[in-house]
């Protein structure tokens, strides 16, 4: 019971005698007790001291107990609230339980009974906290195990993870969107001495820049409009563990300066605060952008870049590790179908291997998830994939139909070399080698719809029309549905 007796309890009642009596009784039981006279003070005090349990009267001035209970449950669902009332009505008890109270007790109450109720409530909280910790730990380990790949590029990544995990060094994880940067960060954390500590993720691109500082460092009550209570930031929450700054290349330069200070001093102030807060955290960061280029342009601090780039891990895009695609497909099929597992046809797998995957592993996962939903039988076919993925097979067929010695091999080489390019570059390379069969195959695939064909090829429809005319390829008469407002 040593851990439980250190619990912090807030007693909220407008009667001074009740507050005094409860404080003495609970302190004799070994708890740390603070007392307040109204509901608003109860909420603020519970937030300030991170209370484990609140004993709260229903009838109080300013904010009554039921409203304060709702506020606490919304802001801090882990805080246990026991409601006290002199009005032992069924209605008050039911309303308190509906709003999330752990239990209620009527006045006058037996102090031994109340102490036992508090003890049981804190024991339940301790067990729940441990269960949640174990669940989160299991989930994190499962996610870390989801890094799939036997390709040479991924083996290099795995080796680096093993080398840096124990070191405590800052790691910069680079790679295109969807390559699995957060999974690598979690793997580093779970294989480090900090694995029992928290792993806190902050997506710097997803949070508006005017809110990101508060998200990272927290804020004091009244720091800005709407700051009704003190709030801890992600750095505080990550104390003793790891903080992962995802998409750090999107961070505002002014905030980069404050992050640099955390690197140098391992301390910071909350927004609106003046007292430095010391933290012990390992910092991992990730970006899909070229930080060297951002430094050159002056939008990313050079000194912060070198602080981040102690060790760099670059994840290869999926198009450069095609041999891993069958393994990833098998993994996602097991993930989304379980015992009722579906199978993928050779034609469908060939489609996936040939596609260039601009969205990387995340896109592949979504394609497999979609196919599992659309396939009514056990077998997944190319028709269950999006049109862009299906078109990869038709491009390959066009490539194979080109006449001339060695031309098919040349097209394959070009496809592999430029398969991930955008803005028509893929089209321009293929066009110089095999225009006619390519255009014919894609037009056949989309039923002659020039707008869809242009989209699949990554070109403007006017360019497509011009090349069709030059090559003598006829097209169907377009309907109003094909109208391109551009």
N, C-alpha and C positions, 0 to 999 in steps of 0.2 A: 503493500500500500504506500510505499514511500513516494512513488511518482504521483499517485492520486492526491496525497495530502499537500502537494505543492500547487494544486490547482487554484486559479484566481476566480473569485466569485464576486459579483456585483449584486447588492441588495437594494431594491428600489421600492420605497414606501413613503407616503407622505406623513406618516406618524413617526415622530422621533423615537418614541419608546419602543416601537416595533423594530426599527432599524438598529437601535442600540442592543436590544435583546438578541436579535438574530446574529449580529456581528460577534458578540461575545460567545454565543453557543457554537458558531461555526469556526471561530478562531481556536476554541478549545479542542475542536476536532482536527485542527492542524491546517486549516485552509487560510489563504490570504484573502481578506474581505475588504471591499470598499462599499460605502453606502451613499445613496443619492435620494433626493426627495421627489423626483418627477420622472416621467417617461422619457423626455428628451435627454435629460442628463444621463439616464440609464443607457440609452443608445450610444451617446458620445463617449461615456466612460468605458463601456464594454469594447468599443472600437479602439480606444486609446491604449488600453492595457491588454488587449487581446484576451478578454475574459473567456474562461471555459464554461461558466454557467452563470445565468442571471435568475435571481429570485425576484419576481415582480408582482406588485399589487395591481389589481385591475383599475380601481378608482383612484386616479391621481390627477393633479393639476397639469396644465400646459399640454401634455400629450398623455392620454390614458394608456393603461397597460396593454390593451389589445392593439392599439395603433403602434405602440413601441415594439410589441412582439412582431407585428408584420414587417416593420422596418428592419429589425434584426434578422429575421428569417430571409428577407430579400438580400441583404448585404452580406450576412455572415451565417449561412445555413448550418455551419458546424457548431455554432454556439447553442448550448442547451438552455432552454427557457422553461422554468417552472413558475406557474401562475398562482398567486395567492389571492383569495377573496373572502370578504366577510359575508358575501351574498352567495350562499351555497346553492344557487339556482342551477338547474340543469342547463338552462339557456346559456349562462355565462361559461360553464364548463365546456359545453359542446362548441361554442364559438372559439374558445381558446384552443381547443384541440384541432379544430378545422384550420386555424391559422398557424399551426405548427408547434404548439407547446408540447414539451415532453410529457408533462403531467400537470395536475393542479391539486391544490390543497386548500381547505377552508379554514378560516379563522373561527375561534381560537384553535391552534393546532398543538399537537404533542411534539415537543422538540426532539425526542428520541426518534419518533416516526419521521420527522422532517430530515434529520441527519442521515437516517438510513436511505431515504428517498434520494438525497443529494449524492450519497455514496454510490448507490446503484446507477444513477444517471451518469456519473463520471466514469464508472467502470464500463458502461455501455459505450461511452464516447471513446475511451481508450481502446477498446476492442475494435470499434468501427474504424478508428484512425489506423490501427495496425493492419486491419483487413484491407483498407483502401491502399495503404502503402504497399502491401504484398501484391495486390491486384495491379497497381501501377508498375511495380517492379517486373512482374510477369509480363505485362503488356509491352513494356519497354524492351525486355529481352526477346520477346517474340518478334517485335518490329525490327530489332537489330539482326535477328536471324533471317529476316526477309530480304537481305541483300543477296541477290542471286547472280551468279556469274562465274564462268570458268575461263573467260577470255583472258588473253595476256594483259590487256589494259586493266581489267578488274583485279587481276592477281597483283599487279603493281600497287593498286589502291589498298588492297587488303594488307599487303606487307607494310605499307606506310602507316596504316591504322595501328597495327601491332607495335610498330616502333615508337609511335608518339603517344600512345594511350597512357602509359605510366609516367611520362615525363612531366606532365603539367604544363607543357609549352602551349602557347597560343597557336591555333591552327586556322589557316585560311583555306576554305574548301571552295573550289571554283568549278564551274561547269554550266552547261545550258540548263534552262528551266526544265524540270521533270526528270533530271538524271539521278535524283536520290541524295541530294546534299544533306538533308536533315537526317536521313537514315545513317549516313556516315558519321555525322556529329553525335548521334545517339550511341553508335557503336563505340566511338572514342570514349564517351562518358561511361558507358557500362563496363568497359574494360579498364577503367582507371581506378585509382584509390578513392575517388569521389563517388563511386557507384551507389553508395547508400544515401548520398545527398540528392537534392532536387536537380532536375534537368528542366530549365526554363527556356522556352522559345519565344523570341520576339521577331515578328515579321516587319521589318522596317519599311517595306513597301506598302503594307496593308493598312498602316496607321497614319492618319493625317499628321503632317509634320508639326502642327501646332499642338498636337496631343501626345506626340511621341516622347517628349521630355518627361511629362508627367507619368507616362506608362513605364518608362525606364527607371526613374528616380523617385516616383511618388510625389505627393504634395501634402502640405499642411492645410488644416482647416482655414478657409477664407483666402487661400492663395489666389483664387480667381473666382469669377462668378460661377456658382454651381458646386464649388468645393465645400460641401456641407460638413465634411469630416476629414480627418487625417487619413491618408491612404498610403500604404506601402507600395513601392515600385518593384519592378522585376528584379533589379539588382539585389534588393533586400530579400526577396523571396528565394533567390538563388544562392543565398549565403550558405557556404559549406559545400556547394555543388558546382554546377556548370550553367553558364548562360550562353545561349546560342543566338547570335545576332544574324538573322537571315536577311539576305538582300541588303547588306550594309552599304552597298554602292549607291543606294537611293537616299541615304541619310543626309539631312541638311548640314552644310558646312559648319554652321554655328553650334550644332549639337555634337559634331565630330570633335570639337575642342573639349567639350565636357567628357566625352568618352575617353579622350586621350588622358585627361586628368585622372580618371579612374584607373587607367593602366599604370600611371606613374605613382599615384598616392594610395590606391586602393581605398579611397573614401570619396564621398560626395555629399551634397546637401539636397534635401527634398525641395521641390518647387515651393517657394515662399518660406523656406526654412533657413536657419542660420547655424544650426548645430551640425558639424560634420558627422557622417555615419560611416563607420569602417565596415568593409565587407571582405570576405575571403571567397572569391569566385574564380573559376577558370573561364576564360573567354574563348569561345569558338565563333567564327564568323564565316559567312558564305555570300557569294555573289555570282550572278550570271554575266556580269559586266566586266569589261577590261579596266581594272583599276589603274593600270599604268597610263592608259589613255585619259582617264578622269583626272589623274594627278597632273598630266601635261596640260589639260584644259583648265586646271585650277579649281575644279569642283570637288576634289577629294584631297584631303591634307596628306602631304608626302610623309610627314612624321608618323601619322596614324597608320598609313599604309605599311611602313616598315615595322611598326609595332605588331600589326596583324599578321604580317607575312613572315613570321618566324619559321613556320613550316607550312608549305603549300601542298595541297592535294588537289589534283585536277581529275574530275570524273569524265571519262570518255562518253561522247554521245552514243545513242543506241545504234545509229547507222554504222559506227566503227566497231561494233561488237555484235555483228549479226549472228555469230555462233551461239550467243547467249539467248537469242529470241525463243527457241524451242523450250529452253529451261524456264524462262519467264512465263511463257504461255502455260506450261504445265503447272507452275506455281499459282498463277491467277485462276486457272480452272479449278484447282483444289480449294482456293480461297472462296470462290463465289458459288460453287456447286456442292461442295462437301461430299456426302455419301451418294447423292444423286448425280455423280460426276458425268459431265459431258466429254465427248472426244472431238478432236479437230481433224478434219479431213486433210489429206496430203495437199490438195489444191489450195485449201484455205491457209495452211501453214506456209506454203510457197508464196502466197499473197503477202503474208505478214513479213516474211524474210526479205522480199523484194522492195517493200515500201520503205521510204527514207526517214520516217518518224521524226518530224520537226518538233513534236511534243515529247519525244523520248519515252522513257519507261512509263511515265504518268499517262501518256496518250495510249500506249499499248494496254495498260491496265483498263482504261475506260473502254477501249475497243472490245476487249475480251468480256468485260462486264456487260456491255450492250449485246454482244453476240449470245451470251448465256440467256439473256432475257428474251431475245427474238427467236432463238432456235427452239422449235416445238418438239423436235426429236432429240435423240442423244447426240447426233452428229452435227457439228458446226461446219457450215459451208461458206464459201466466199460471199454469197448473197446476204449473209448476216452481218457483213462489214459495211462501213460507210463507203460511199462511191469513190472517194479519193484513194482508199486502201485497195478496193477492187481494181481500180484503174492501173495499179502497179503491175498486175498480171498482163493486162492488155498492152502496156508499154513494152513488156518483155517479149510478148508475142510478135509485136511489130519489129522489135530488134532482131528476132530470130528469122523473120521473113525477108530481111534485106539481102539482095543478091550481091555477088562480087566477092572475090577471094579475101578472106580475113576481115570483112567489114563487120560481121556480127560480133566478133571478138572485140573489135575497136569500139563499137557502141557500148558493149558491156563494160569495157574499161572506163569509158567516159561516164556512164551512168554511176558507177561506183565512186568515181573521183568527184563528181559534182552533184551527187544525189541529194545533198542537203542545201543546195543554194536556193535563193529566193529571187523574186522580182524578175522572172523570165529567164534567168541565167541557165537553168536546166533546159528550157526549151531551146535556147540559142545553141547550146552544145549539141543536143540531139539533132536539131534541125540541119546542122551542117553535115550530118552523116546519114540521116535516114528520114527526111521530111515526109515523103509521100506515104510510106507504110505506117508511120506513126500517126499522122493525121487521119488516115483512113480508119485505123484501129480505134482511135479515141472517138471519132465521129460515130462509128458503128456502135460503140459502147453506150453512147448517150442518145442513140436514136436519131442522130443528125442534128441535135440541138446545139447550135453554134455557141450560144452563151455558156452552156454547161461545159462544152468542150474547151472553150477558152479558159474557164475557171480551173479546170483540171490541169491544163497545160501551163497555167500561171502567166497568161499573156492577155493583151487587150483583144476584144473581139474583132476590131477593125484590122489588127495585124493578122489574125487568123483568116479573115475573109480575103485579105490581099494575097496571102500565101496560097490559099486554096485556088484563087483565080490564076495565079502564076503557074501552079502545078496542074491545072486543069481538073481539079477535084470539084465535082458538083455537090451542091448542098440542097436540102429540102427547103421548100418555101416556109418561112418562119411564121408562127402564129403570134397572136398578141401576147401570149405568155412568155415569148422569148424576148420581148422588148427590153432593151437596155437603155435606161434614161440617160446614160452618159453618152 
